[in-house]
């Protein structure tokens, strides 16, 4: 007899003033709040000014939302949004792409490093990506609550039956139509990202990896995007144009990040530990000039 889990969770926690408060939004917000606490502790450990933490938080939030939205519109559905450009701003209708968010965060941290810290951007990247990995895991749990981005049918005992006609079930009162038992790829990704987060925390706090410039960032890129690359083989196509592709859009977009991560790891190991990367006195002196 086939075992499976029938997933009937409502994406909305409750409704207030005719607006739904969804699990996805809650996980997204909690991820950033917890991430801020982790980042603040890391910056304090490095004797960095408090305002550096506040500013990197603002830069990252804006980059994540804007980049993820533009990434979806450009990479996955440009044929529609090129004809309806104003719909790009309708972020409440859904449609975010993690690769777009990653690209935007990289650009934002380059600007942040130039305007705020006046340090090598790798210093900020090595510290920022630690909580970002945790945020990524929580966002994938939000996808689980939304019955979206799941995988091919499976006979494994942990297969999930998701509601396929979610909008009709919620808003039209129709009986739910369930998918075949499928791979809960949201959970797979969340577990991979959580593992990467724990590895990065261990590297920073136990192995002093923050002094190997770019090492933590490189491990993050390889860990996150290589796991994403392989899990994509289990996912259903997100857009019609992906049907029949050997590698889907998510996989093609992951390859440059993985290669970049491998290069950063090699570079960091070759250069070795950089003394003076964290220098409380010089940081405070720089902060007074701002």
C-alpha positions as CSV (number, residue, x, y, z in Angstrom):
1,X,0.0,0.0,0.0
2,X,1.3,3.4,-1.0
3,X,2.1,5.7,1.9
4,X,2.0,9.5,1.6
5,X,1.3,12.7,3.4
6,X,-1.8,14.7,2.4
7,X,-0.9,18.4,2.8
8,X,-3.9,20.5,3.5
9,X,-2.3,23.5,5.3
10,X,-3.9,26.8,4.4
11,X,-1.3,29.3,3.2
12,X,-3.0,32.0,5.2
13,X,-2.6,32.2,8.9
14,X,-5.5,34.6,9.3
15,X,-7.2,37.5,7.4
16,X,-7.3,41.1,8.7
17,X,-9.0,43.9,6.9
18,X,-9.6,41.6,3.9
19,X,-5.8,41.0,3.6
20,X,-4.3,37.6,4.2
21,X,-1.4,37.2,6.5
22,X,0.4,34.2,5.0
23,X,2.9,31.8,6.4
24,X,5.3,32.7,3.6
25,X,5.4,36.3,4.7
26,X,5.8,35.3,8.3
27,X,8.7,33.0,7.5
28,X,10.3,35.6,5.3
29,X,10.0,38.3,8.1
30,X,11.2,35.9,10.8
31,X,14.2,34.9,8.7
32,X,15.3,38.5,8.4
33,X,14.7,39.3,12.1
34,X,16.7,36.2,13.3
35,X,19.3,37.0,10.6
36,X,19.7,40.5,11.9
37,X,20.4,39.2,15.4
38,X,23.0,36.7,14.1
39,X,24.6,39.4,11.9
40,X,24.7,41.9,14.9
41,X,26.5,39.3,17.0
42,X,29.0,38.6,14.2
43,X,29.7,42.3,13.7
44,X,30.0,42.9,17.4
45,X,32.5,40.0,17.6
46,X,34.5,41.8,14.9
47,X,34.3,45.1,16.7
48,X,32.4,46.7,13.8
49,X,30.3,49.8,14.3
50,X,26.6,49.2,15.0
51,X,25.6,51.4,12.1
52,X,27.4,49.0,9.7
53,X,24.9,46.3,10.8
54,X,21.9,48.5,10.4
55,X,22.9,49.6,6.9
56,X,23.8,46.1,5.6
57,X,20.4,45.0,6.9
58,X,18.6,47.7,4.9
59,X,20.7,47.1,1.8
60,X,20.0,43.4,1.9
61,X,16.3,43.7,2.4
62,X,15.8,46.1,-0.5
63,X,18.1,44.0,-2.8
64,X,16.4,40.8,-1.9
65,X,12.9,42.0,-2.7
66,X,13.7,44.0,-5.7
67,X,16.2,41.5,-7.1
68,X,14.0,38.5,-6.5
69,X,11.0,40.2,-8.2
70,X,13.0,41.4,-11.2
71,X,14.7,38.0,-11.5
72,X,11.3,36.3,-11.8
73,X,10.1,38.8,-14.4
74,X,13.3,38.7,-16.5
75,X,14.3,35.1,-16.3
76,X,11.0,33.2,-16.1
77,X,8.2,35.3,-17.7
78,X,9.7,38.2,-19.7
79,X,7.3,37.5,-22.6
80,X,4.4,38.6,-20.3
81,X,6.0,41.4,-18.3
82,X,7.6,43.0,-21.4
83,X,4.0,43.6,-22.6
84,X,2.7,44.5,-19.1
85,X,5.6,46.4,-17.4
86,X,3.4,47.8,-14.6
87,X,2.6,44.3,-13.4
88,X,6.2,44.0,-12.4
89,X,5.3,46.1,-9.3
90,X,2.4,43.7,-8.3
91,X,4.7,41.7,-6.0
92,X,1.7,40.7,-3.9
93,X,0.5,38.5,-6.8
94,X,3.6,36.3,-6.3
95,X,6.6,35.6,-8.4
96,X,10.1,35.8,-6.8
97,X,13.3,34.2,-8.1
98,X,16.2,33.4,-5.7
99,X,18.8,33.8,-8.4
100,X,17.6,37.4,-9.0
101,X,17.8,38.1,-5.3
102,X,21.3,36.7,-5.1
103,X,22.5,38.9,-8.0
104,X,20.9,42.0,-6.5
105,X,22.5,41.2,-3.1
106,X,25.9,40.9,-4.7
107,X,25.5,44.3,-6.3
108,X,24.1,45.9,-3.1
109,X,27.1,44.6,-1.1
110,X,29.6,46.0,-3.6
111,X,27.9,49.4,-3.2
112,X,27.7,48.9,0.6
113,X,31.4,48.2,0.9
114,X,32.3,51.2,-1.3
115,X,30.0,53.6,0.6
116,X,30.0,52.3,4.1
117,X,32.8,50.0,5.2
118,X,35.5,51.1,2.7
119,X,36.8,47.5,2.9
120,X,37.2,44.6,0.5
121,X,33.6,43.5,-0.3
122,X,34.6,39.9,0.6
123,X,34.7,41.0,4.3
124,X,31.0,41.8,4.2
125,X,30.1,38.8,2.0
126,X,31.8,36.4,4.4
127,X,29.7,37.7,7.2
128,X,26.4,38.3,5.5
129,X,25.9,34.9,3.8
130,X,25.8,33.1,7.2
131,X,22.3,34.4,8.1
132,X,21.3,34.5,4.4
133,X,21.5,30.7,4.3
134,X,19.1,30.5,7.2
135,X,16.7,32.9,5.5
136,X,16.8,30.8,2.4
137,X,15.7,27.7,4.5
138,X,12.8,29.6,6.0
139,X,11.6,30.9,2.6
140,X,11.6,27.4,1.3
141,X,9.3,26.4,4.2
142,X,7.1,29.3,3.1
143,X,6.9,27.6,-0.3
144,X,5.8,24.4,1.4
145,X,3.0,26.3,3.0
146,X,2.0,27.7,-0.3
147,X,1.8,24.3,-2.0
148,X,4.3,25.4,-4.6
149,X,7.6,24.4,-6.2
150,X,7.2,20.7,-5.4
151,X,8.7,17.8,-7.3
152,X,7.8,14.8,-9.5
153,X,5.6,12.0,-8.3
154,X,7.3,9.5,-6.0
155,X,6.5,6.2,-4.2
156,X,8.7,7.1,-1.3
157,X,6.8,7.1,2.1
158,X,7.4,10.9,2.6
159,X,5.7,11.9,-0.6
160,X,3.4,14.8,-0.2
161,X,0.0,15.3,-2.0
162,X,-0.3,19.0,-2.6
163,X,-3.5,20.9,-3.4
164,X,-3.3,21.7,-7.2
165,X,-6.4,24.0,-7.4
166,X,-5.4,26.0,-4.4
167,X,-7.0,29.3,-5.4
168,X,-10.3,27.6,-6.4
169,X,-10.3,25.7,-3.2
170,X,-9.7,28.8,-1.0
171,X,-11.7,31.4,-2.8
172,X,-14.4,29.5,-4.7
173,X,-15.2,26.8,-2.2
174,X,-14.4,24.0,-4.6
175,X,-13.3,20.6,-3.4
176,X,-9.5,20.3,-3.3
177,X,-7.7,18.5,-6.2
178,X,-4.6,16.8,-4.9
179,X,-1.4,16.0,-6.8
180,X,0.0,12.6,-6.9
181,X,2.4,11.8,-4.0
182,X,5.3,14.0,-4.9
183,X,8.8,14.9,-3.7
184,X,8.6,17.7,-1.1
185,X,11.5,19.5,-2.7
186,X,10.9,22.6,-0.6
187,X,11.8,20.5,2.5
188,X,14.8,19.0,0.6
189,X,16.1,22.5,-0.1
190,X,15.3,23.9,3.3
191,X,17.3,21.0,4.9
192,X,20.3,21.6,2.5
193,X,20.3,25.4,3.3
194,X,20.0,24.8,7.0
195,X,23.0,22.4,6.8
196,X,25.0,25.1,4.9
197,X,24.0,27.6,7.6
198,X,25.3,25.3,10.4
199,X,28.5,24.7,8.5
200,X,29.1,28.4,8.0
201,X,28.4,29.1,11.7
202,X,31.0,26.4,12.6
203,X,33.5,27.8,10.2
204,X,33.2,31.4,11.5
205,X,32.9,30.7,15.3
206,X,35.1,27.6,15.7
207,X,37.6,27.8,12.8
208,X,38.2,31.5,12.5
209,X,37.3,31.3,8.8
210,X,36.5,35.0,8.7
211,X,40.3,35.6,8.3
212,X,40.4,33.5,5.1
213,X,39.0,36.2,2.8
214,X,36.2,34.8,0.6
215,X,36.3,31.3,2.1
216,X,32.9,31.5,3.8
217,X,31.3,33.2,0.8
218,X,32.7,30.5,-1.5
219,X,31.4,27.6,0.7
220,X,28.0,29.4,0.8
221,X,27.8,29.7,-3.0
222,X,28.9,26.1,-3.6
223,X,26.7,24.6,-0.8
224,X,23.5,26.6,-1.7
225,X,23.6,26.5,-5.5
226,X,25.0,23.0,-6.0
227,X,22.3,21.6,-3.8
228,X,19.8,23.7,-5.8
229,X,21.2,22.4,-9.1
230,X,20.7,18.7,-8.1
231,X,17.3,19.2,-6.5
232,X,16.0,20.9,-9.6
233,X,16.2,17.4,-11.3
234,X,13.3,16.4,-9.0
235,X,11.2,19.5,-9.5
236,X,8.3,20.0,-11.9
237,X,8.9,22.8,-14.5
238,X,8.1,26.2,-13.1
239,X,7.3,27.7,-16.5
240,X,6.1,26.2,-19.7
241,X,9.3,27.0,-21.6
242,X,11.2,24.7,-19.3
243,X,9.3,21.6,-20.4
244,X,11.7,19.3,-22.2
245,X,14.9,21.2,-21.2
246,X,17.8,19.0,-20.1
247,X,18.8,21.7,-17.6
248,X,16.1,24.1,-16.5
249,X,16.5,27.9,-16.0
250,X,17.3,27.4,-12.3
251,X,20.1,25.1,-13.1
252,X,21.7,27.3,-15.8
253,X,21.5,30.2,-13.4
254,X,23.1,28.1,-10.6
255,X,26.2,27.1,-12.6
256,X,28.0,30.6,-12.5
257,X,27.4,30.8,-8.7
258,X,28.9,27.3,-8.1
259,X,32.0,28.1,-10.3
260,X,32.4,31.4,-8.6
261,X,32.3,29.7,-5.2
262,X,34.9,27.1,-6.2
263,X,37.2,29.9,-7.3
264,X,36.7,31.8,-4.0
265,X,37.5,28.7,-2.0
266,X,40.6,28.0,-4.0
267,X,41.7,31.7,-3.8
268,X,41.2,31.8,0.0
269,X,43.1,28.6,0.7
270,X,45.9,29.7,-1.6
271,X,46.3,33.1,0.1
272,X,45.9,31.6,3.6
273,X,44.9,33.5,6.7
274,X,45.0,37.2,6.4
275,X,46.1,38.8,9.6
276,X,44.5,42.1,10.5
277,X,41.3,41.5,8.5
278,X,39.5,42.2,11.7
279,X,41.0,45.2,13.5
280,X,38.9,46.9,16.1
281,X,41.1,50.0,16.2
282,X,41.2,50.7,12.5
283,X,37.4,50.0,12.3
284,X,36.6,52.6,15.0
285,X,39.0,55.1,13.4
286,X,37.2,54.6,10.0
287,X,33.8,54.9,11.6
288,X,34.7,58.3,13.2
289,X,35.4,59.6,9.7
290,X,31.8,59.0,8.6
